[in-house]
Amino acid sequence: MKSKLLIAAVSAALGVASLPAHAGALGAADLTITGLGLVDVNTGAVLTSGIVVNTDSRTGIANSNYNGVEGTGPGLGSIVSFTPGATVDVKYRCAGSDCGTVNATYGGSAENNFSTHLAAPAGNFALGDMFIGGSALGASATGANGLTRADVSVMGSPNGGGSSATILNSASATTTFTATATMDVMFALGYDAFVKAFVNPALGSDAVASAGINWTLTVTSSNDATFVPLFWTPSELNVGFTSTDVSENQQYASAGNLFSLVRTITAGKSYNLTITQSSNALAQEVPEPASLALVGLGLLGFGALRRRRQA
């Protein structure tokens, strides 16, 4: 009878320890700007002339960590450019035991992946990536585009990771441009946004997942007294969730086009443009003491059963 009880205790403990494939936590914050341009309201066309860019500065940062170990990737983790309209591309930084297969997780390539969004935990890794290219001020009809991605997947405790990716246009210096004609303008923006905080704790673990995206655009002027400053922070691109329980899991997925308020820019006047974009995510799974005690009890029972058989 005692042997049967011990076997039952071991089976129960091992059963708890056998985690389902989807157990764990996920924080995902993906924001893609598919196009951003300044539009002449009267013609409906994206400006390709009528503005002279005086100065421009762009900074891109991507990083990640998993269980306290910083993520790695080719090239620099931070890039600064002072060339107007320059491409700033920080290669993805990955940390965690599953970085070797992370490209397969994203359907073949994690680098500058503008479309794949993780629906559930898919291994143990943290990944941060960023990209920005083009110009929102008349360099081309397609305008600017960019990506920030911060994804953290945790499966099996104790594990924890965090990643962040930040894209900054004119972060350390102001982009200034001068209008060569007076016109009514607005910014038009295309986007694809995905935010998810998911926990499905195993072993009764304490799990937490959080994720958020942020995007803002500001235009001011130092010599146009009639200009009304533009502060654009679309709610569709400023979203954040935190989950510590299955009942708190949340997901946001949205794509489309957005338009700012209309402003008048005046010929011969100068304006300052700042764009910021960021993605941040966190996921952790730490077993509760009671859960560890349960596993310990099962292992003690297994040891006692072996000794009884040997006797």
N, C-alpha and C positions, 0 to 999 in steps of 0.2 A: 504494500500500500504506500509506504514512504517513497519507494522508487517511483511509483506512478505520480505522486505529488511533486517530486523533484522534476520529473520529466515535464509535467504540466507547467511548472514554474519556468523552466528553461524555454519551453516552446512559446510561452507568453512573452518572455523577455525578447527572444529572437524575433518573434512576430512583430513587436513594436520596433525593433531595430531594422526590419526590412522596409525601407522607405519606398513609397510609390515614386515613379519616375518624375512626377511633377511637383513633388514636395520641395519646399524651399521658399525663397523670396526673390522678387524682381523689382528693380527700379529702372524705369526707362524714360528718357527724356530726349526726344528727337525733334528737331525743328529745321525744316528746309525752307529757305526763301527761293522760290523758283524764278522770281523776277521782281525787280524794283526799279521804277523809273519815275521821272518827273513829267507830268502830262500837262499840255496846254489845254485848259478847259474849253476854250473857244473852238479849237479844231479837233480835240479828242485824240491828238497824236502825242506819242512819247517824244519828248524833246531830244533832238540829235544836234541841235545848234542853239545859239542864243545865250549860252552860258560859258564863261571862261573859268576853269578851275585854277585857283592861285596856289594853294598848298593842299597837300593830302597826306595823311598818315594812317596806316592800318596796322593793327596788332592782332595776331592770332595765337591762342594758347590752347593746348589740349593736354590733359594729364589723367592718370588713374592710379588707384592703389587697391591692393587686395591683401587682407590680413596684415596690413602695415608695410607691404612691399610695393614700391613704386613701379608703375607700368613702364614698359620700354617700347621703342619703335624707331624706325629709321629717321635720321635727320634730327633737327632741333625740335624741342617741345614748345618753343616760343619763337615767333618770327615777327619782325617789325619791318615795314616797308614805307618809304616816303615817295614812291612813284605813283602818280595818279592812275587809278584804275588797275593797279597791279593785282595779280593773283597771289593770295596768301594761303598756303596749303600746309598745315601741320599734319604729318602722317599719323594714323591712329596709334594711340598708346594703349597697350594691353597688359594687364597683370592677372595672375591666377593660373591654376593648374591646367585650364582648358584653353589657354591662348593658342596652343598649337593647332587646334581645330576650329578656331573662331571664324575663319573665313568660310568654312562649310556651314557654320551656324547662320551666317548671313547670306546664304544662297550662292556662295562662290567667292565673294570678296567683301570684306568689312570696310575697306578703304573708300571713303567718299561714297558710301552707300546711301543714296537719297530716298530709298523707298521701303526697305525691309524694316519691319517693326516686330520686336519680340513679343509674343502673346503670353508666354509662360517661362519660368526658369529653364535655362538650356545649358547648364553646366556651372562651373565655378570660374568666373572671370569678371573683370571690370574693364570697360573700354571707353575711351574718350577720343573724339575725332572732330576736326573742324576744317572748313574750306570757305573762302570768299573770293569772288571774281567779278569782273565787269564793273560798271559805274552807274550810279543812280542819277548822274548829272550830265547826260547827253552824249556819252561816248558811243553808245549804240542803241538800236531800237529795242534790244532785249533787256537793257539795264543791268542791274547788279543781281547776283545770286549768291547764296551761301548756305552752309550747313553747320549746325552744332549737334553733336550726339553724345549722350552720356548714358550708358547702359551698364547695370550691375546685376549679375545673376548668381544666386547662392543656392547650392543644393547639398544638404548634409551639414550638420553642425559639428563643432563650432566654426563658422566661417563668417566673414564680413568683408564688404568691399565698398568702395566709393569711387565715383569718377566724376569729372567735371570737364566741360569743354566750353571755352569762351571765345567768342568772335567779336572783335571791337573795331569799328571803323572810326578813326579819329579818336583813339583812346588817350594817347599821350599828347596829341596836338590837335588843333582845330582845322577841319577842312573848310577853306573859304572859297567862295565862288562869287563872280561878278556877273550880273545880268547885263546883256547887251541890248535888251529890248524890254519894254514894260509889258507884262502879261499876267493873266490870272492862271495859277497853276495849282496842281494837287499831286500827291504821290499815289501811285497805283502799285499794289503789291500782290504777288501770288505766293501761296504758302502751302505747306503740308506739315501738320503738327501731330505729334503722338506723345502722350504722357500716360504712364501706368505705374501704380503702386500696388503690388500683389504680394501677399504672404499666405502660405499654406504650411504652417509649422508642423514638423514631425517631432516625435518624442516629447510632446508637450513643451516645445522650445519657446523661448521668447524671441520673436522675430519682428523686425521692423523694415519697412521699405518706404522710401520717399523719392519723389522725382518732381522736377519743375523746369519750365522754360520761361525765358524772359526776352522781350524785344521792345526797344523804344527808339523813336526818331525825334530829334529836336532841331528846329531851325530858328535862329535868332539873327539880329542885325545890329551892328554897332554904329551905322551911319544912315539908316533909313528910319526916321522917326515915325513914319506912318505904318511901318510894318508891325503886324500883330504876330508875336512869336507863336510857333507851332510846336506843341508838345503832344506827340502821338504815341499812345501806349494801348494798342488794341487788346481787348479782353481775350480775343481768340489766340493771342500769342503770349499771354501772361497767365499761365496755369500751373498749379502745383498741388500735389496730393501727398499725404502720409498715411500709412496703414500699419497697425500693430495687431490686427485681428482680421480674420476672413471677412467679417461683416463690414470692415472699413475699406476693402479693396475698391479701387476706382480706376477707370480708364477714360481717356479723352482722345478722340481721333477726329481731326477736322482738316479739310483742305478746301481751298477756294481763292477768291480775290477780295481784297480790301482796298478802300479808298480813304485818304485823309481829307480833312477839311480844306477848303480852298483858301489860298493866300495870294496876294498881289506882290510881285517882285518888280522893282523899278530899275530902269536902265541906268547904268552907272553906279548903282549901289551894290555893296558887298554883303554877303550872308555867310553864316556859320552853320554847318551841318554836322550833327553827331548821330551816329547809329550804333546801338549796342545790341548784342544778342548773346544769350548764354543758355546752356543746358547743364543741369546738375542732377545727380542721382546717388542714392545710398541704399544698401541692402545688407542686413545682418541677421544671423540666426545663431542664437546661443542657447544651449540646453538648460532647462531649469534644474535645480538640485534634486528635486523629487524624481525627475526623469532619469538622471544619472544614477540615483539610488536604485531605481527599478532595474536598470541594465546590470548594475553591480550585483543585485540580488540574484538575477538569473545566472550570471557568471559564477557566483559562489555555489549556486545549486548545481551547476554543471560540474564544478570541481568536486563537490561532495559525491555526486553520482559516480564519477570516475574512480574516486577512492573506494567507494562501496563495491564497485565491480572488481577492482584490483584485489580487494580483501577476499 
